[in-house]
Amino acid sequence: MEVAAALVQTLASGSPSIFVMSRLNVAKKFQSMDELFKGRHFEREVIVLCVRWYLRFKLSLRDLVEMMAERSLALAHTTIMRWVQRFVPEFEKRWNRFARKAG
């Protein structure tokens, strides 16, 4: 209810205040894991594994395709590229909750 009130206040005033914007950002919820991977052809673990390896190690998309072929999975490199584009922003949101400042 507070979020709705903040949104109405923002729309009525024309220029959102910092307080209102911070309240709206706090109210954002993460998609559930089921919703995030809904309608995907491959299993969640395969998608997460490919995206994680792509980000963590200096592997090309074609290297990942070759590695998945060793696991009896037929993928195209463009499929992994689409996964990276789709899931990295969501993963970063989730990972940043646990990140600590360096130094």
C-alpha positions as CSV (number, residue, x, y, z in Angstrom):
1,M,0.0,0.0,0.0
2,E,2.9,2.4,0.8
3,V,4.3,1.8,-2.7
4,A,1.0,2.7,-4.3
5,A,0.8,5.9,-2.2
6,A,4.4,6.8,-3.1
7,L,3.7,6.2,-6.8
8,V,0.6,8.4,-6.7
9,Q,2.6,11.1,-4.9
10,T,5.3,10.9,-7.6
11,L,2.8,11.2,-10.4
12,A,0.9,14.1,-8.7
13,S,4.0,16.2,-8.0
14,G,5.6,15.8,-11.4
15,S,9.1,15.4,-10.1
16,P,9.9,12.4,-7.8
17,S,11.7,13.1,-4.6
18,I,14.7,11.0,-3.5
19,F,12.7,9.5,-0.6
20,V,9.9,8.4,-3.0
21,M,12.4,6.9,-5.5
22,S,14.2,5.0,-2.7
23,R,10.9,3.6,-1.4
24,L,10.0,2.4,-4.9
25,N,13.4,0.7,-5.4
26,V,13.1,-1.1,-2.0
27,A,9.7,-2.4,-3.0
28,K,11.0,-4.2,-6.1
29,K,10.8,-8.0,-5.7
30,F,12.9,-10.7,-7.3
31,Q,11.2,-13.1,-9.7
32,S,10.9,-16.5,-8.2
33,M,13.3,-19.1,-9.7
34,D,10.3,-20.9,-11.3
35,E,9.1,-17.7,-13.0
36,L,12.6,-16.8,-14.1
37,F,13.2,-20.1,-15.9
38,K,9.6,-20.7,-17.0
39,G,9.2,-21.9,-20.6
40,R,12.9,-22.7,-21.1
41,H,13.8,-25.7,-23.2
42,F,16.8,-26.7,-21.1
43,E,17.0,-27.4,-17.4
44,R,17.8,-24.6,-14.9
45,E,21.1,-26.2,-13.9
46,V,22.4,-26.3,-17.5
47,I,21.5,-22.6,-18.0
48,V,23.1,-21.5,-14.7
49,L,26.2,-23.6,-15.3
50,C,26.8,-22.2,-18.8
51,V,26.2,-18.6,-17.7
52,R,28.4,-19.0,-14.7
53,W,31.2,-20.6,-16.6
54,Y,31.0,-17.9,-19.3
55,L,31.3,-15.1,-16.7
56,R,33.9,-16.8,-14.4
57,F,36.3,-18.2,-16.9
58,K,37.6,-16.8,-20.1
59,L,35.6,-19.2,-22.3
60,S,34.1,-18.5,-25.7
61,L,30.5,-19.4,-26.4
62,R,31.8,-22.1,-28.8
63,D,34.0,-23.5,-26.1
64,L,30.9,-23.8,-23.9
65,V,29.0,-25.5,-26.7
66,E,31.9,-28.0,-27.0
67,M,31.9,-28.6,-23.2
68,M,28.1,-29.2,-23.2
69,A,28.5,-31.6,-26.2
70,E,30.8,-33.7,-23.9
71,R,27.8,-33.9,-21.6
72,S,25.5,-35.0,-24.4
73,L,23.8,-31.7,-24.8
74,A,23.3,-30.2,-28.3
75,L,23.4,-26.4,-28.0
76,A,24.1,-23.5,-30.4
77,H,26.4,-20.7,-29.3
78,T,23.7,-18.2,-29.9
79,T,21.5,-20.0,-27.3
80,I,24.2,-19.4,-24.7
81,M,24.5,-15.8,-25.8
82,R,20.8,-15.3,-25.3
83,W,21.0,-16.9,-21.8
84,V,23.8,-14.5,-20.9
85,Q,21.9,-11.5,-22.1
86,R,18.7,-12.6,-20.4
87,F,19.9,-14.0,-17.0
88,V,23.0,-11.9,-16.1
89,P,21.1,-8.8,-15.0
90,E,18.9,-10.9,-12.8
91,F,21.8,-12.9,-11.4
92,E,23.7,-9.7,-10.6
93,K,20.7,-8.4,-8.6
94,R,20.7,-11.6,-6.6
95,W,24.4,-11.8,-6.1
96,N,24.9,-8.1,-5.2
97,R,22.7,-8.7,-2.1
98,F,25.6,-10.8,-0.6
99,A,28.5,-8.7,-2.0
100,R,30.8,-6.9,0.4
101,K,32.7,-3.8,-0.3
102,A,36.4,-4.4,-0.9
103,G,39.0,-2.7,1.3
